[in-house]
Structures are given as structure tokens and as C-alpha cells.
Amino acid sequence: MEDMQDKRGVTLVAFKKGAEARLFRGTWLEWEALYKIRTRKPYRHHLLDAQIRTSRTVNEARILEKLACNGIPVPTLYEVDLDSCTIIMEYINGKSIKDSLENGAVPSARVFKELGNQVARIHNAGIVHGDITTSNVLQVKGESRGTIPRIIDFGLAMFSTSLEDVSMDIHLFKRVLTSTHAEYFAEIFPRFLEGYEEGREYSSRGASIDDILKRIERIETRGRYVKKNKRMD
Amino acid sequence: MLILGLESTAHTFSAGIVDDAGNVLNLVSDTYIPETGGLHPLKTAMHHQDCFDGVISTTVKEAKVSIRDIDLIAFSQGPGLGPCLRIGATIARTLSAGLRIPMVGVNHCVAHVEIGRVACGCDDPLCLYVSGGNTIISALKCGRYQVFGETLDIALGNMLDTFAREAGLAHPGGPKIEQLARKSDLLLDLPYVVKGMDLSFSGILTSAIRLLAKHDLEDIANSLQETTFAMLAEVTERAVAHTGKEEVLLTGGVAANDRLKKMIDIVALEQDASFHVVPRKLAGDNGAMIAWTGFLQFDQGNTTSLEESRVMPNWRLDQVDIPWRQER
């Protein structure tokens, strides 16, 4: 991936090539900024490709705006350019939880509790993230107290309050822990749930933590052949 | 040493002989094709019962060996259709007892990955396994083939076959849909369902069947392929990015589809990974993959006793330890 210039002549430094988009570092006014560009996917039918890229760009921008209004520390939205499917947002400098875990440096229990709390507040705002993986949580220095987690990449987030979607969000995080960081699962997941339970406000339309846990169990048995196969486990 | 592998999880009864270096000496398969409808488990099992002796004796004869030369019997113990699995397991028990050689029960999904690795010469791939019964994106992590994404309802191949049946095409419908899709470049609106890393195809099936009343079959076939393959490609791309694997391996019956191959090839290229497709003969269900995986297990000192040889129709890929592979 090579560096490039944006339409204003700002130099964009290639930063990361993700599955969904290419990320560049640049400036926006006087701030350091992240340019998220959803480039064409040559494997897709061009119509499907245009449809997916545009709708995801609009959707992500809307979600970032709504969450910021609700006081959740998501990356601040600076600008959207639909012609190039680009979102310009705050650049967050931090190490991902995945990197830390892979180097054997397990973040403190408080970080996971705070993460659960943030996810709960995202859900309170009627939004689900859709891809809460350990690579999508960065750790940054807080203003007063130690490290705080900041959730990034709202590319798959959507507006939803349904029990299914909310539970799926937590299920995905659990699944990433068990598949990629199995050895730390028992340490991390209970802290996450603790923070989640504390931060969640249950309105009349919302579900309780018990409903969510029950639904997660159901989701887990929904994958192929997971029916309580006691003989194997 | 020589290993005889028996595959009988679904529509195919197959016997394969491999040696301990992964060379396939011979492979003979007999696939049940229903006259109407889909696979009825019992009828499929009866097909296997009728053809197994012919398949096994031809396999042995054509390999120019004697059944007495076989050192190990491997059989597919699951996952699959119970009645079909039981045919294979029964034959394995009989041969094992009669020839006084050990037997080993193999997980069908693990076998797909392992034959792909040896046939394509790849080491540590992200594996995309797409067939009539399974749609799984997996890679080795923590000593097992962990499932990073899978279908939440029906398998992609099953969806294509079912749609084809509704459209009046004969079983198996996948290849016919591919031919029809080549004649169209139109994209009709179908749901695009990716939930995190998981996929869902049942809603797309319903929508596609509804389109039958109003649109040309070619256009629906093309839209069906473009939409569902794009979903698979997207999840594969994310899984490669997430795991950092440098090889992508495509296997299963649907791996025969040229459009899917092309799409996953581009995904691999974009992620700087090499792309491998399991040769057609070894990509579908076959006895050689069971034999080879049986050897890998045997080589680690694992055999299956009579008591442990009961079939496991719901045996998951990620429930199997993979001791023969070192994590990188």
C-alpha cells in the first residue's frame, strides 16, 4: 500500500490495510487524523460493491455521530466524502488488546470492566458494534486514571435494540476470546460482563442480562452441530 | 504402510488407499443421486449398503495390492447423516476385526483440511471449506482447527442445491447454477447477510425462490452466486486479516465453482496470501482424505477401540485435537 494525497493536497501516509478499508494517517485542519477509505473490492460485482461501500460509509458516520452525542469515547468524526467513500476521523494512538495479549501482557481487570461498560452504553444508545474483536479495542492513557480502552472500527455497527443483535455483539467478543485467546478467557470474560451489567440501562424495550446470557447460549447452539454433545466435551 | 479410508458421511460412499507419505494409490467413489428431491438419509444409506463391496474391492484391485497388505482402517466417524455413517463404521469394525489390524475414526471436516494441506503442499492455511453440508472458515490456533466463521443455518451448497430443485433443475444443482450464471451479468436484489464472521443463507434462499416468479433463471442464478460468494469472500478476507495466515485453502464440493475460485483468489492476492484450491477429485467427499487423516492420528498413537467407534453425527471440527501440527 502506498502513500497518497487527498483532494486538498494533504499527504496521506499508508497506515493499515484492513479487510474492509484502507487506513491512512494525515491531518485535518490542525489535528492528526485517520482517513478510512473504503476502496473498491475487485472480486465483487460492481453494483453490489458500490452499494455496500456507500451504505457502510454513511452508516458508520451516522453511528459515530450518535455515539459521540451520547458521551461514549468513540473516535470523533471530522468529515465524510461519499464520492471516495472516505471517513475522516480522530486518530487514536494506542496498542490493541490483541497485541498485548499476544505478547503475554494481559491488560488489567479494570480495562475489561471499562470495556464492558462502554459496550453497555453503546447498546443503551440503541446501537450494536457488530465486530467487537480484541484488535478493535485500543488502550490509551486516560486523563486521570491509568489505561482506558477505546473501541474503534464501527464499520459493521448498526442501529438495533433487538435482543438477538445485542446478544450477538457479546457472543462475537466471547467467540474471539475463545478462538484466539483461549488461555485468557476465564480471566477476561467475567470482568467484561461485570462492567456490562453495571453500565446497562434497561428501558422497557431492552432485555435483561439474563435474557442476553440465555440468548448467547442459544446462539452458541445454533452454529452447526453444537447441540450439547456431551460425549465429546 | 498402507491405509484404507472409508468415507460415508452423506451422498458419497468412497474408499481410498494412501501410503504414509500422503500418496494416493487409488480412490473409488460412488455417489448417490436421488431421482427426485434431496438426500433421504435412509435411502442414501441403502445406496451405500448396496455399493460398498464393489467400491472397496475395485479400490484394492486397481491399486494392485491385496486387502491383506492394508495396515490400518480409517473411517469417517462424523459429522454427517447417522444412517450413512453407520454403514461406514460397521464395515470398518468388520475389516478391522477380520484382518486383525487397528482402526481409527476420523472427523470428516479435519480430513478435508488435511488432504488439502498435503495435496496443495501448503503448511498453515486459513481454510475455507464449502460443501453441501458445511460452510466453515477455520485455521489452526491453540492446537485445534478453530472455527472463525460458519453458517448459522444451511450450508452454501445445500442452499444452491435446494434453490436449483425449486427451479426445476436436477440434483446436484450447484454446477447447473454456475452454467446459468455465466449467461448473465445482472444483479437482482437479494439480502446480504454477514453477522460478524458468521453467515446465513436461509433468507437468501427464500428471496431467490420468490424471484422465480418474475425473473429469468440466469439472472437469479448470477445474483445468487454474486451475493453469496461475496459474503464468503468478505468473511474470508477478514479472517485472513485477523489471523495473519499467509495461505488460503479452498476445499469442499463448492470449490469446483470457477467464479468462487476467482473471487477467493483475488481476496488472497489482496491480503498478500497464496491461494490454493484442492484438486477436484480430492475436494469433494472422498476416502483418500479419511485414510490420510487416519494415518496422521495413528502416527500420534491414536487408534479407535470397538467401544469408541460409535458414530458421531454432530461432531464439530473444533472439538478435535490436532497433535500432529506444531503451532507457528
Interface residues (C-beta under 8 A of the other chain):
Chain A: G18 A19 E20 K41 P42 Y43 R44 H45 L47 L48 I52 G130 D131 T133 S135 L156 M168 L172 R175 S179 T180 A182 E183 R222 G223 R224 Y225 V226 K227 N229 R231 M232 D233
Chain B: P79 N134 I136 K141 C142 Q146 V147 F148 E150 T151 L152 D153 A155 D185 L187 Y192 V194 K195 G196 M197 D198 E226 T227 A230 A233 E234 E237 R238 V240 A241 H242 T243 K262 M263 I264 I266 V267 E270 Q271 M312 P313 N314 W315 R316 D318 Q319
